[in-house]
């Protein structure tokens, strides 16, 4: 294995480990903004370019050969926020990332660590961590499978710890170069340690609808993510949604605005069920 691939693997696992298992005083609310699982016909361009060579080889060797394993590392980092001064002094910093490492033609490892920090009139309002680690099977296929675990803390929701383990499947409703829509459905076990409320251990069904669309030769990109997560056997609903518009500045950087909403039916006293957030920031992305 080349040294660069080993280095990327080490960085990936260390990065995910730090975000998932850290015990710093921090937390998060929104679900992550994932990378698109794959582009259609990925890896097939080289087959088309070398079609003449392939035909000549078939004449001499008709045996079937396995496709070469493609190790692909993709990542995106986003830094955005808002600053308000005057009668209301407010600062908000939001750092999010999405990391994919294609381990083989069938397995892919992913993580979406995030951090949010905000103050209002000098008082701490938000200090949010979220970290997850996912593995996806048959990620190139229309029907794929996944399993993941996550950890979060939330000052906004007054959550000391929240652990989640889940497994399920995803289906690509639309998979074109400039338009992609997928839906995933997983069953998840969630255990939450609230600051004031008793611990809650429940089973949820989590449905996610994700879409990504590009325009003007990929200069503009629109993405949306919606989660609906009801508990099984009791009333405890959580849902959140986000809409992002991204304008490319260079081949790797973009300007992005995001509107996100999060709702939880079970909250600690003195907190509201719904939170709405609008941010503007920069994105650095390599695919």
N, C-alpha and C positions, 0 to 999 in steps of 0.2 A: 504493500500500500504506500503511495507517495507520501512524503513528509507533510505536504500541505494538507492532504486529506486528514491525516492523523491530527494535525494541529487544529483543524476546524472541528473535528470530533471532540477533542479535549475542551476547546472553548465552549462548544455547545453544551456539553454536560455540566461543566462548571457554572456556566451562566444560568442554566435552568435550576441547578441545585441551590444556588444562592438565593434565587427569587422564591423558590418553593418552600425552603426550609428555614429562611431567615426568621428571627424572633425580634426584630426591631419593632419599635412602637409605631406601627403604621397599618394601613388598610385600603380596601377598594369596594366599589359598588358595581360598576358596569361589567358586563361580560366582554371578553376580548374581541378585537377586530381581526379576524384570521386572514391569512394569505389564501388566495385562490388555490384550491388543491392541485390543479394541473391545467395546462393549456391543451386544447384538443389536438390529437395526433402528435403529441410531444414525442420527439425523438424520431419521427418518421421523415423529416426533411432530408436527413442524410441518406435515407433509403431511396428517395426519389432522385436525389442528385447522382447517386451511384447505381441507377437502374441498369445501365448498360453493362456495368461490371457484374452486377448480380445475375443478369440473364446469361452472361457468358460462363459464370461459375456454375449455374444450374445445369448447363449442358454436360459438364464434367463431373459434377457432384450433386446428386439429387437428394442426399441425406439432409434431414432437418437439423438445424443448428439453433441453439438457444440464443436469444437476444443478449447482447452484452449488458452487464449491470451498469447502470448510469448512477454515479454518486453525485447528487445535485444539492448544493447548499444555497438556500435563499433566505433573505432577511429584510426586515423593514423596521426602521426606528422613527418614531414620531415625537416631537416636542412641541407642545402648544399650551395655551393658557390665556388668561385675561388679567388686566390690571385696571382698577377703578379708584380714583381719588376724588375727594370733595366731601360731601355730606356722608357718603358711604365709602369707606376704604376697604377694598377687596383685592386680594391677589390669589391667583390660582395657577398652579403649574401641574401639567399632566404629561407624563412620560409613558409611552406605550411601545411595544415591540411585537414582532411576529417573526418566528424562526422556524424554518423547515429544513430537515436533512433527510434526503432520500437514501435510505440504507440499502435498498435493493429495488428490483422492479415490482416488488409486492409490498414492502414495508417502508413506512415513512415515520419519522419522529418529529414532533412539533412542540412548540411552547409559545405562550403569549403573556409574558410577564408585564406588569403595569404598576405604576406608582402615581398617586395623585396627592398633592399637598395644597391646602388653601387656608387663608386667614380672612376674617371679616372683622373690621374695626379693632385690629390687634389681637383678636381671640382666635385660637385654633378651631377651624371648622372641619377641615378634611385632612386626613393623613391615612391614605388607603394603599394597601398592598394587595396584589393578586398575582399568583403564580400557578401554572399548570404544566403538566407533562403528558403528552398524548402519543399514542401509536396508532397508525392507520394501516389497514390491510386492504390490498387491491385498490390503492388510491388512484390508479389510472383508469379503473373501470367505472362504468356508470353507477353500479351498485357497489358500495364499499363499506367497510366495517371499522369500528374504532373503539378504543378503550382509553380512559384517562383518569387522572387524579388531580385535584387542585386544592390550594390553601389560600385563605384570605383573612384579612383583618380590616375592620372598618370603624374609624372614629365617628364617621357620619351616621352610621347605623348602630353605634355602640356595640360592636361585635368584637370580643376578645379573639376568638378563633372560629374558623369555619372550614371543616374538612369535607371533601367530596370525592367519591369514587363512582365511576359510571362506565357503561358499555352500551353500544347500540350500533346503528347503521346509518349511512347517508345515501342519498340518491340525487344524481345530477339531472335536474329537470331540463336544463338548457346548458350546452357546453360548446359555445362558439368562441372564436378569437376575441370578439368585441362584446359579447354578451354571455353572462354565466349566471345560472340560478341553481341553487341546491337546497335540499331540505334534509335535516338530520333528526333522528329520533333516538333518544337514549333513556335508559332507566338509571337513576342515580340515587345513591345513598348519601344523605347529607347530615352532618352533625354540627350544631352551632352552639357555641358558648357565648351567651350574651353577658354584658356587663351587669345588668340588673335582673333580667328574666332568668327563669330556669333553663337549663340546657335542653335543646330540642334535637331529637334524632328522628328523621323521617325519610321516607322513600318518595322521590319525585319522578314524574315523567317530564322530560325536557325536549321540546321541539324547537328547532332553530331554522329560520329561513334566511338564506344569505344570497345576495345578488351583487354583481359587479358589471358595470357597463362602461365602455370607453368610446370617445367621440373625437372627431377632428384628428385622425391619425394618432390616437392615444394621447393627445395633448390634455384632454379632460377625462377624468374618471369619476364615476358616481358609484358608491357602494352603500348598501344597506344591510343591517343585521337585526333580526328580531328573535328574541327568546320568549317562550311561554312555558312556565315551569310550575304546574300545579302539584300539590302533594297528593298522594294516594291514600284514600280512606279518611281524610279530614280536610277542612278548609284552611289552606295555607298556600296562597298563590304568590308567585314572583314572576314579573315579566319586565323586560327592558328592550329598548330599540334604539338604534342610532342610524343617522343618515350623514354621509360625508361626501363633499365635493372637492375634488383634487385637481389642481392645475399644474402641469409640469413646467418647471423653470429651466432645468437642465436634464441631461439623460438620467441622473440619479436623484435629483432633488425636486420637490414639489411643494406648492402652497396648498394647505388643506383647511377647510372649515368643517366642523362637526357639530351636529345637534343630537344630543343623547338624552334619553329619559329612562328612569329606573323606578320600579314600584315593588314594594313588599307589603303584604297584608299584615304580617306579624312583625311589630316593631316595639322598641322599648318606650316607656312613657316619656312624653316631652318631645318626641320626634314625629315628623310627618311621613306619611306613606310614600309620597311621590317626590322625586328630585329631577329637575330639568337642568341641563348644562349645555352651554354653547361655547365652543372654543375655536381659536384660529391658531395655526402653527405651521411648522415645516416638517417635511417627511424626507427621510433618506432611505432609498429602497434599491435593492439589487436582486434580480431574479435570473 
